Amino acid sequence: MVELQQEKFELSLEHLKKAELVAKNSLQFKSTTYNNLACYYRRTGKIRTALAYLISALELELKMETPKTLADTHLNLCAVLSQLDRH
């Protein structure tokens, strides 16, 4: 995410894709990674792709007893849906 803030988009995506592979066995890590991927795609203007990742993150979080990023996912969803409404 630091790379994303520094606008190092290629490096950011590379690390996020690695994180996705590492997180494949953990619902929590996978949902966090999906949230981060959504931030990447939102920042790079691919709003619908961001929305798809956020929906996937939400689906994973709803399967957890105590999801830790549910509020973040909802905030990100609001931002993305708001952006889609403007297009």
C-alpha angles and dihedrals in degrees: 000000000000089000090051090053089050089050093243089143101169093049091045093053091046091055093044091053090051089049089052090057094046092047097051094108097047123070091201096050091042093052091047090050090049089052090051092047088051089054089051094050092044090051092049093049099255095125098164091052088050089052092051091053092048092051089051091049091050092049090053093046092052088060092057126088094221111013111196099200102042093111091048091051092051092049091049090047090053091051094048094045089049090052092048090053089058094055 
